[in-house]
């Protein structure tokens, strides 16, 4: 089965997972880490099983890498799946969450499907085939003035374990806050990157290793025509310690500012 033939089946799996999540009862509140973990596992386990079942049929025996895994394999094929991208928002009863699925081949994403049940929207991309939102092609913003731009950011899970990422994020915020129109963190990391692909957000940056949260959105953004690099302007790869996605006119300005 070709990548293009596989894509609609990934969309079906992502939508089925989103539907299952939307049907779950409201998780109980928590006050401790064990209570949070129990609430998360109660909703994550069934949707992860659903996705496992779908994807195993499509690519029997292909390795599965989940959100909190540290590395993405550089050889062969691997599924990179986040059953609840934006799990904290989901558990808090907020609508900013999505399902993210990517097929990675030899270290690079080749197919991506991101679905938001709350919005009724699905981003898709196949390497070399463009990027789409609900089947319509998307393109990044045409802005060239950072002062008029809406820029987003996020951070890896358990970012306290990456002190350099914390320091980089703080420094970047102090540089970019006065230089941009507004800075927001709007929830699921990969969905925000995909929103750059569609011009809803003008740019996105992040510090730290966060490949599993970035990889699906990175494919959507690059296929739409955004420039996807690290903060030093080098092509982004899953082992990179920073990330920038923006249209070319804004990308150059962001990289220059972050180099200060």
PyMOL commands that set and color helices and strands:
alter all, ss='L'
color gray80, all
select helices_A, chain A and resi 3-23+33-58+87-91+146-148+159-161+163-176+189-197+211-224+248-258
alter helices_A, ss='H'
color red, helices_A
select strands_A, chain A and resi 63-66+77-85+98-105+108-116+121-126+131-133+136-137+150-153+182-184+203-207+227-229+242-246
alter strands_A, ss='S'
color yellow, strands_A
deselect
rebuild
show_as cartoon
